[in-house]
């Protein structure tokens, strides 16, 4: 039963798994052959294994199957290399330990020689030694002691560095052995050969866990919005992907920058059986602080070589090949890639392109007195932008992290660009009164608010101002917008108001609106300010 030697050639990574293709070439004589492909990861899904082939041999595929095999040694080549390194480091440490032992013995002998003061004194008394001889002996003892001490310290440093490296290699080996069990799969491909010749066999299978997720760099410049589309590829399937042709697929076989969004503000009678201390609904501002403040449009150094005779150019970024596969898209990454199986993240560049944004500003001062910058941009690229994290820059200034939502080609993207300190907003309660004599059995609460917006920028700015009135959930509770100056651009069925203001540089604009809530005199209502 011949074993077919294969190499891992192509990998297609999905958001939650990967499809791997191995290739091997063999020369076959006429007859029936069973080709074994061993050392396959235990993480593969047996039902996903498929085989195909082509070559000069006329052959027919009879079937393909897989079975679990057990190995005595760690199957990963990387693990075997680490084991050899650990042995070499252990031998080196043992050699240094022996050298340290010899130096220790030499130091003991030297200390013994230095302790013979009585013998030295007797030699001087009997005139067998001169003072010069005695001084030379003392100099020898001191110099030899310094040499032994220096060599001992050097050995101690080497052993300390070896211990650190040995500990690191052992931990790496433990990680690989944990990620790559000693159980493996072996595939058997049965073929019937009619005419002798060469045959290239392809074996494909699906493995888990493997995934890719998008990350983005967004850079605002005078020329527009530069978007760099990156992908983080991670896998712990039990086999390293070395020098593979990598394709990313959007198919699924299986510091926040947020603009405040106004939720509906409801009024309803408070149930009589509930204690007032526990039945009060949180004020809308408190609810917004407790939950996340939601936005209407969710936000979505290199070494240089100097050459005086040539113009410097920027580092080129690769462009992946985009293709449609059913309802999904695939991005073929140019060149070859290495993705280790130890869970380390490999970043690859999908593409980089420019988009043309339109800017405006949004504020909801009822929630917070802040004006947020916003960009709306159409995805003019051929790439589907999957939901993912994005790092936002304005020229070289880092603005923070945001989130991109799904955006197909041609779809519009909304980006929050953070608070703009040069646009100021202030909301005030101008007046509030309660008319208790209205229709004798009812009361009416009137409120008047002002919102002032100021543009401290040196260019005209469009600001969308958002506010709201309560929404009644009871037929006897009536809510009405009495007046507004200027009239709101939008007044939704849920009583959400929006004004679109255009402010010249240095301009200040104040808008007013008055509302009323009419309800039975004795009704206790939750949600009133």
Secondary structure as the mmCIF struct_conf table of DSSP 4:
data_model
#
loop_
_struct_conf.conf_type_id
_struct_conf.id
_struct_conf.beg_label_comp_id
_struct_conf.beg_label_asym_id
_struct_conf.beg_label_seq_id
_struct_conf.end_label_comp_id
_struct_conf.end_label_asym_id
_struct_conf.end_label_seq_id
HELX_LH_PP_P HELX_LH_PP_P1 UNK A 2 UNK A 2
STRN STRN1 UNK A 3 UNK A 3
HELX_LH_PP_P HELX_LH_PP_P2 UNK A 4 UNK A 5
STRN STRN2 UNK A 7 UNK A 13
BEND BEND1 UNK A 15 UNK A 16
STRN STRN3 UNK A 18 UNK A 28
BEND BEND2 UNK A 30 UNK A 30
STRN STRN4 UNK A 31 UNK A 40
TURN_TY1_P TURN_TY1_P1 UNK A 42 UNK A 43
STRN STRN5 UNK A 44 UNK A 44
HELX_RH_3T_P HELX_RH_3T_P1 UNK A 46 UNK A 48
STRN STRN6 UNK A 50 UNK A 55
BEND BEND3 UNK A 56 UNK A 57
STRN STRN7 UNK A 58 UNK A 70
BEND BEND4 UNK A 72 UNK A 73
HELX_RH_AL_P HELX_RH_AL_P1 UNK A 77 UNK A 114
TURN_TY1_P TURN_TY1_P2 UNK A 115 UNK A 115
HELX_RH_AL_P HELX_RH_AL_P2 UNK A 117 UNK A 125
TURN_TY1_P TURN_TY1_P3 UNK A 126 UNK A 127
BEND BEND5 UNK A 128 UNK A 129
HELX_RH_AL_P HELX_RH_AL_P3 UNK A 131 UNK A 179
BEND BEND6 UNK A 180 UNK A 180
BEND BEND7 UNK A 182 UNK A 182
STRN STRN8 UNK A 183 UNK A 195
STRN STRN9 UNK A 197 UNK A 207
BEND BEND8 UNK A 208 UNK A 209
STRN STRN10 UNK A 210 UNK A 221
TURN_TY1_P TURN_TY1_P4 UNK A 222 UNK A 223
STRN STRN11 UNK A 224 UNK A 235
BEND BEND9 UNK A 237 UNK A 239
STRN STRN12 UNK A 241 UNK A 249
HELX_LH_PP_P HELX_LH_PP_P3 UNK A 262 UNK A 264
STRN STRN13 UNK A 265 UNK A 269
HELX_LH_PP_P HELX_LH_PP_P4 UNK A 270 UNK A 271
TURN_TY1_P TURN_TY1_P5 UNK A 272 UNK A 273
BEND BEND10 UNK A 274 UNK A 274
HELX_RH_AL_P HELX_RH_AL_P4 UNK A 276 UNK A 279
HELX_LH_PP_P HELX_LH_PP_P5 UNK A 280 UNK A 283
HELX_RH_AL_P HELX_RH_AL_P5 UNK A 284 UNK A 290
BEND BEND11 UNK A 291 UNK A 291
HELX_LH_PP_P HELX_LH_PP_P6 UNK A 292 UNK A 295
BEND BEND12 UNK A 296 UNK A 297
TURN_TY1_P TURN_TY1_P6 UNK A 308 UNK A 309
BEND BEND13 UNK A 310 UNK A 310
HELX_LH_PP_P HELX_LH_PP_P7 UNK A 314 UNK A 318
HELX_LH_PP_P HELX_LH_PP_P8 UNK A 320 UNK A 320
STRN STRN14 UNK A 321 UNK A 325
TURN_TY1_P TURN_TY1_P7 UNK A 326 UNK A 327
STRN STRN15 UNK A 328 UNK A 332
HELX_LH_PP_P HELX_LH_PP_P9 UNK A 333 UNK A 333
BEND BEND14 UNK A 334 UNK A 335
STRN STRN16 UNK A 337 UNK A 339
BEND BEND15 UNK A 341 UNK A 343
STRN STRN17 UNK A 346 UNK A 355
STRN STRN18 UNK A 357 UNK A 363
TURN_TY1_P TURN_TY1_P8 UNK A 365 UNK A 367
BEND BEND16 UNK A 369 UNK A 369
STRN STRN19 UNK A 371 UNK A 378
BEND BEND17 UNK A 381 UNK A 383
STRN STRN20 UNK A 385 UNK A 385
BEND BEND18 UNK A 387 UNK A 387
STRN STRN21 UNK A 388 UNK A 394
TURN_TY1_P TURN_TY1_P9 UNK A 395 UNK A 396
STRN STRN22 UNK A 397 UNK A 404
HELX_LH_PP_P HELX_LH_PP_P10 UNK A 405 UNK A 406
STRN STRN23 UNK A 407 UNK A 407
TURN_TY1_P TURN_TY1_P10 UNK A 409 UNK A 410
STRN STRN24 UNK A 412 UNK A 419
TURN_TY1_P TURN_TY1_P11 UNK A 421 UNK A 422
STRN STRN25 UNK A 423 UNK A 435
TURN_TY1_P TURN_TY1_P12 UNK A 436 UNK A 441
STRN STRN26 UNK A 442 UNK A 455
BEND BEND19 UNK A 457 UNK A 459
STRN STRN27 UNK A 461 UNK A 468
STRN STRN28 UNK A 470 UNK A 472
BEND BEND20 UNK A 474 UNK A 474
TURN_TY1_P TURN_TY1_P13 UNK A 475 UNK A 476
STRN STRN29 UNK A 478 UNK A 485
BEND BEND21 UNK A 486 UNK A 486
HELX_LH_PP_P HELX_LH_PP_P11 UNK A 487 UNK A 488
BEND BEND22 UNK A 489 UNK A 489
STRN STRN30 UNK A 490 UNK A 491
TURN_TY1_P TURN_TY1_P14 UNK A 493 UNK A 494
STRN STRN31 UNK A 496 UNK A 503
TURN_TY1_P TURN_TY1_P15 UNK A 505 UNK A 506
STRN STRN32 UNK A 508 UNK A 520
TURN_TY1_P TURN_TY1_P16 UNK A 521 UNK A 522
STRN STRN33 UNK A 525 UNK A 526
TURN_TY1_P TURN_TY1_P17 UNK A 527 UNK A 527
#
